[in-house]
Amino acid sequence: MQTDNTIIASTDQKDKPQRPSTDECCGGGSCCPCVWDEYREALKTWRDKNAQSPTQK
């Protein structure tokens, strides 16, 4: 998986969603929504909110 380091580098780390700990996921794949689904959505929202255009740098 490739991450966009440009976006990550330009964001406020204190508000970044925390990855679920290993004991938060059952690993069964039947939870809806899974804690990983919620994390990915929160991370996408955080990245979109904190993304800077090239003119804002």
Buried (B, 14 or more C-beta within 10 A) or exposed (E): EEEEEEBEEBBEEEEBBEEEEEEEBEEEEEEEEBBEEBBEEEBEEBBEEBEEEEEEE
